[in-house]
């Protein structure tokens, strides 16, 4: 066969092979393009995820900063509270110590006062022993207060407000003792029974109030003028029949209500 004929026969075969290769190349190119597009899509997705992660990180950093600031503020607040509590504790400790000191001072002062009252009671009891034995005077000591109770018959005649001779002797003794008790005021209280004032006495004493007050004043005047008791310590008042110590249903109980009480009280 001639060479020209062989060449003509080979051309269709070569064209066929080339066509197959071209198609294969196109298919490969299409495949690569698809892969490239997939990679682009994945890359875009990864970028989005990366941006989201970066945004989340920034948010967490901001949140962490806020938390740190809040923590610092809380620490400062707690530190201030601790400081305030320490100051309060120290103040309470000082207050408690001051209270204990004041209590101790008060107890010491009370002990001194009790001793003074006891001494005054003993002095009065010794100085007025005979009158106490005769039932004319009664001395009581209650809660730091001394009371000398004198029945009216030792000081006054019936219906009178002038201190009689025997009464002056008793008051002179009492005044000597009262002058030794410098830290007490002396309250002189006049009391009567409940029998109303009658007869000529009404012109001078319209009621038992006036009579009890006049008797208390007479005792105060004697203590000032004759016993030389400081007048600034003396108080005279009348209670009439309104502060009885016994019933008024028998002569004996009415006699108990007719009295002068001399009360020693702390000076203001």
C-alpha positions in Angstrom: 0.0 0.0 0.0 1.2 3.3 -0.8 2.4 5.6 2.0 -0.2 8.2 1.2 -3.0 5.7 1.6 -1.6 4.7 5.0 -1.4 8.3 6.1 -5.0 8.8 5.2 -6.0 5.7 7.1 -4.1 6.8 10.2 -5.6 10.3 10.4 -9.1 9.2 11.6 -7.5 7.0 14.3 -5.3 9.9 15.5 -8.3 12.2 15.5 -10.2 9.7 17.6 -7.4 9.4 20.1 -7.1 13.2 20.4 -10.8 13.6 20.9 -10.8 11.1 23.7 -7.8 12.8 25.4 -9.6 16.2 25.0 -12.7 14.9 26.6 -10.7 13.3 29.4 -8.9 16.7 29.9 -12.2 18.5 30.0 -13.6 16.0 32.5 -10.5 16.4 34.6 -10.7 20.1 34.4 -14.3 20.0 35.4 -13.4 17.8 38.4 -10.6 20.1 39.5 -12.9 23.1 39.1 -15.5 21.4 41.3 -12.8 20.6 43.8 -11.6 24.2 43.7 -15.1 25.5 44.3 -15.5 23.1 47.2 -12.3 24.3 48.6 -13.4 27.9 48.2 -16.6 27.1 49.9 -14.8 25.4 52.8 -12.3 28.3 53.0 -15.2 30.8 53.2 -16.9 28.7 55.9 -13.6 28.4 57.7 -13.2 32.2 57.5 -16.7 32.7 58.9 -15.9 30.2 61.7 -12.6 32.0 62.4 -14.4 35.4 62.5 -17.1 34.0 64.8 -14.3 32.5 67.0 -12.5 35.9 67.0 -15.8 37.7 67.9 -16.4 35.2 70.6 -12.9 35.7 71.9 -13.3 39.5 71.9 -16.6 39.1 73.7 -15.0 36.8 76.3 -12.1 39.2 76.7 -14.6 42.1 77.3 -16.6 39.9 79.6 -13.5 38.9 81.5 -12.5 42.5 81.8 -15.9 43.4 83.2 -15.8 40.4 85.6 -12.3 41.5 86.7 -13.5 45.0 87.3 -16.6 43.7 89.2 -14.3 41.4 91.2 -12.0 44.3 92.0 -14.9 46.4 93.1 -16.3 43.6 95.2 -12.9 43.1 96.8 -12.7 46.8 97.6 -16.3 46.7 99.0 -15.5 43.7 101.2 -12.2 45.3 102.3 -14.1 48.4 103.4 -16.7 46.3 105.2 -13.9 44.4 107.0 -12.3 47.7 108.0 -15.7 49.0 109.2 -16.3 45.9 111.2 -12.9 46.1 112.8 -13.6 49.7 113.8 -17.0 48.8 115.1 -15.5 45.9 117.1 -12.9 48.1 118.6 -15.5 50.7 119.5 -17.7 48.1 121.1 -14.6 46.8 123.0 -13.9 50.3 124.3 -17.6 50.9 125.1 -17.7 47.6 127.0 -14.5 48.5 128.9 -15.9 51.9 129.7 -19.2 50.3 130.9 -17.4 47.9 133.1 -15.3 50.7 134.5 -18.4 52.8 135.1 -20.2 49.8 136.7 -17.2 49.2 139.0 -17.1 52.9 139.9 -20.9 52.8 140.6 -20.6 49.7 142.7 -17.7 51.2 144.6 -19.7 54.4 145.2 -22.8 52.4 146.2 -20.7 50.4 148.7 -19.4 53.7 150.1 -22.9 55.1 150.3 -24.2 51.9 152.0 -21.4 52.2 154.6 -22.3 55.9 155.2 -26.0 55.1 155.6 -25.2 52.2 157.9 -23.0 54.5 160.0 -25.6 57.2 160.1 -28.2 54.5 161.2 -25.9 53.3 163.9 -25.3 56.9 165.1 -29.0 57.7 165.2 -29.8 54.5 166.9 -27.2 55.0 169.6 -28.0 58.7 170.1 -31.8 58.1 170.5 -31.6 54.8 172.2 -33.9 55.7 175.1 -36.5 57.3 172.9 -36.5 54.2 170.6 -36.9 51.9 173.7 -39.8 54.0 174.8 -41.5 53.6 171.4 -41.5 57.3 170.7 -39.0 57.1 167.8 -38.6 54.5 165.1 -35.6 54.5 162.7 -35.8 52.6 159.4 -33.2 52.0 156.8 -34.5 51.1 153.3 -32.6 51.2 149.9 -30.1 53.8 151.1 -32.7 56.0 152.7 -33.0 56.7 156.4 -36.3 57.6 158.0 -36.7 58.8 161.6 -40.3 58.4 162.6 -41.4 60.5 165.7 -44.8 60.1 167.2 -46.5 63.5 167.6 -46.9 63.2 171.4 -43.2 63.5 171.9 -43.1 66.8 170.0 -46.5 68.5 170.3 -49.4 68.9 172.6 -52.8 68.0 171.0 -53.9 70.5 168.4 -50.7 72.5 168.7 -47.8 73.1 166.3 -45.3 74.5 168.8 -42.5 72.1 169.8 -42.8 71.3 173.5 -39.9 71.0 176.0 -39.4 67.2 175.7 -39.6 67.5 172.0 -36.9 70.1 171.9 -34.5 67.8 173.8 -35.1 65.0 171.3 -34.7 67.3 168.3 -31.5 68.8 169.8 -30.0 65.2 170.0 -31.2 64.5 166.5 -29.8 67.8 165.2 -26.3 67.0 166.5 -26.4 63.7 164.6 -27.8 65.3 161.4 -25.0 67.9 161.4 -22.5 65.0 160.9 -24.3 63.7 157.8 -23.2 66.4 155.4 -24.1 64.5 152.2 -27.8 64.3 152.8 -30.8 66.6 152.5 -33.3 66.5 155.3 -37.0 66.2 154.3 -39.4 66.8 157.2 -42.9 65.4 156.6 -45.9 66.2 158.8 -48.7 63.6 159.0 -52.1 63.4 160.9 -54.9 61.0 161.4 -58.2 61.3 159.5 -60.1 63.1 162.2 -61.2 66.6 160.9 -60.2 69.8 162.7 -63.0 71.1 164.9 -63.9 73.9 167.2 -61.7 76.9 167.7 -58.7 75.3 165.9 -60.6 75.7 162.6 -59.7 79.4 162.6 -56.0 78.6 162.7 -55.9 75.2 160.8 -58.8 74.9 158.4 -57.8 71.3 157.6 -55.2 68.6 158.6 -53.1 69.8 155.7 -52.4 73.2 157.5 -51.8 71.5 160.8 -49.4 68.9 159.4 -47.5 71.6 157.4 -47.3 73.9 160.4 -45.8 71.1 162.5 -43.3 70.1 159.8 -42.3 73.8 159.5 -41.9 74.1 163.3 -39.5 71.2 163.3 -37.5 72.6 160.4 -37.3 76.0 162.2 -36.0 74.4 165.4 -33.4 72.4 163.5 -32.2 75.5 161.8 -32.3 78.0 164.7 -31.4 75.8 167.7 -29.6 72.8 166.2 -27.8 74.9 163.6 -28.6 72.6 160.7 -27.8 74.1 157.3 -31.2 75.5 156.2 -30.4 74.7 152.5 -30.6 71.0 153.4 -34.1 71.3 155.0 -37.4 70.8 153.3 -40.7 71.0 155.2 -44.0 69.6 153.8 -47.4 68.5 155.1 -49.3 65.4 153.9 -52.3 65.7 156.2 -54.1 62.4 156.7 -53.4 61.2 153.1 -50.3 59.0 153.8 -51.3 56.8 156.7 -49.1 54.0 158.0 -52.0 52.2 159.8 -55.8 52.1 159.8 -57.7 55.0 161.4 -60.2 52.7 163.1 -58.7 52.6 166.6 -57.1 55.2 168.9 -53.8 53.2 168.7 -53.7 53.2 164.9 -54.6 56.9 164.7 -51.8 57.6 167.1 -49.4 55.9 164.7 -50.6 58.1 161.8 -50.0 61.3 163.8 -46.3 61.6 163.3 -43.3 63.6 162.0 -41.0 61.7 159.6 -37.5 63.0 159.0 -36.1 61.5 155.9 -32.5 61.6 154.8 -32.2 61.7 151.0 -29.1 62.1 148.7 -28.3 65.7 147.8 -28.8 66.7 144.2 
